[in-house]
Amino acid sequence: MRTDSRAGAYAAARHLLDLGHRKFGIISLFRDIRPAHLHPPGPDRSLRIAGMPTDQEKLKGYADALAEAALDIDSVPIVQAQPGDPDAARLLLEAAPEATAILSMSVIQAIAVIGEARRRGFSVPRDLSVAGFNDANDALRCDPPLTTVDARGAERGRIAAEIVFANGPVRHEVLQPRLIVRGSTAAAPSRWLRW
């Protein structure tokens, strides 16, 4: 039982591209304890800059959407960090000062980006759009409410329990995620649009 993380990440990036964004920053994940790390733009960065296979699928989804808009993911600054690392948002906004959109592989880091942007005097979404991944109650309660991908965790659990209690054959199911558009994303600021 899994969710198509690549499709979810693609949907988040495509949403921002459709809003006119062309300058991005990405926060990927460490799944162990270590300090936030900047992966500056450069050719041929490996998928390890996204952590475990699920996160690597998210990175592929972002890359797919960006490529459709003739943008190379290797030109995007990526900060890899634990979900609760307080330095990740600061490090990313310093590395991507022209970014109008941030893609985060976690809700916690996306909310931290909103807070760091506010500390720097930016308005979300007027100056900076932010999209997360894995919907949670905090995404709805933050200000503004966070646009995020719903990986359908509760539904995955329900289906997995049904499979176990049915005592039937093994089934491999892939759920399609849903993009939930809320107040943290808007059209790219006009100062960055190319005419």
N, C-alpha and C positions, 0 to 999 in steps of 0.2 A: 504494500500500500504506500503510494507516494503521490506527491503533487508535482506537476510539470513545472519545476522552478524556472526552467529556461523560458517557457511561454509567459510566465508571470513577470519575469524581469523584462522580457521583450515588451510586454504591454505597458509597463511603467515608463520605459524609455520612449516608446512610440507615442505615448500620451504627451510627454514633454516636447518631443520633436514636433508633434502636431500643433503645439502651442507656440512654435517658432523658436524654441531654444536650440542653440548650436554650441554653447560653451558649457561644458559639464565638469563635474567632479564626482568621484565615486568613493564610497566607504565600503570596503569589503571586510571580511571577518577572519580573526584568529579564533580558533576554538580551544586555545590553551592560554596560559598566563604569560604574557610578555608585553612590552610597551608598544604603543602605536608606532607604525612604521610607514613612511612615505615611499611609494613606488612612483618616482617621477616619470613623466612621459619619456618614452623611448621605444625602440623597435624590439619586437620579439620577446615581450615579457611573457613568462610562462603562466599557466593557469594556477600555479601555486600561490599567486598573489591574491587568490580568492579563498584559500582555505580548503575545506573538505569538498568532496564531489558535488554535494547539493549547491554549495556556494559557487563552485566552478561553473555549474550549469547556469546560475544567475548571471555570471560574468559573460558567458556565451550569449545569453539572451540580450544583454545590453549591447554587446558587440554586433549582434545581428541587426538590431534596430538602428544603431548608429551607422553601420555600413550601408543600409538602405538610403540614408541621407548623405552618403559620400563622406562620412566622418570615420576616422580610424580610432579605435579604442586605445591604441598605443599613444595617441596624442592627449589622452585624458589623465590627469593626476589621480592616483588611487592611494588612499590611506587604508591600510589593513590594521584592524584593531579588534580587541574584545568588545562585545556589545556595550558594556558599561564603562569603557575607558573614557575619562573626561577630556583627555588630550586629543582625541581623534578629530572632533569637529574643528578645534582651533588649528590643528595641523593642516587639515584639508582646506580650510578657508584661506590660510596663508599660502598654500601651494597653488590654489586656483582662484586668484583674486578677481579674474574676469568671468568666472562661472556665473551663469544665471540659473542653473539648475543642478541640484545634487540628487544623485541616486544612492540610496542606502540599502544595504542588504539586511538591515534590522530596523525595527520601529524605534528601539531605544536610541540608537545612534542618530536616526533622523530627527527625533525630538531634540537631541543635544545640538544638532546643527541649527535648528530653529532658535534655540536659546543663545547659541554663540553668535548667530547672525544679528539677533536683537541687541546683544552686548556691543556689537560693532556698529550699531546705528542703522542696520538694514531692516527693511520691512519684508516679511514673508506673507504673501507671495509677490508683492509689488516689485521688489528688487531681486528676490531669490525664490525660486520654486524648489520644494523639497518633496521627494517621494520615498516611502519606506517599503518594507517587505515584512509580511506576517502581521496581519491585523491583530490588534489587541485593544483593550479598553482604553489604555493610555493614548492611543492614536486618536480616539474620538474626543478625549478630554483635553488634549493639548490645545494651545492657542497660537495659530489657528488649528482646527482639526486637520489631522495628517492624511493626505492622499497616500494610500498604501495598497499593496497586493494582499488579498486574503488567500492564504495558502490552504484554507479550509481544514485547519487542524482538528476542530471538533468533529467534522464530518468524517475525516480519516479515522479518528478514534472509534466513532460509532460503527463504521463499516468493518473495521478490523475486529471489533468485538462480535459483530454479527457472524463474521467468517469463523472465528474461533468457536463460538457457541453452536454454530450449525454443524460443527464437526465434519464438514465436507472436505472436498479436495482443495488443495492450495489454489488460491486465485491471486493473480497479479493485476492490481487495478491502478490506473493513473488518473488522478482527478485534475480537472482543469481549474486553475486559479481564477480569481475574479479581481479586477482592478476596482478599487473603491475610491472615487474621486471626491475629495473634500476640499477644504479651504486653503491648503498649503501649496497649491499649484495654480498658476495663471499664465497668461500670455507673457512671452519674453519681453523684458523692458525694451522700449523702442530704441534706446541708445545703442543696443547691441545688434539690432536687426540689420541685415544686409538687404539693400534694395536692388 
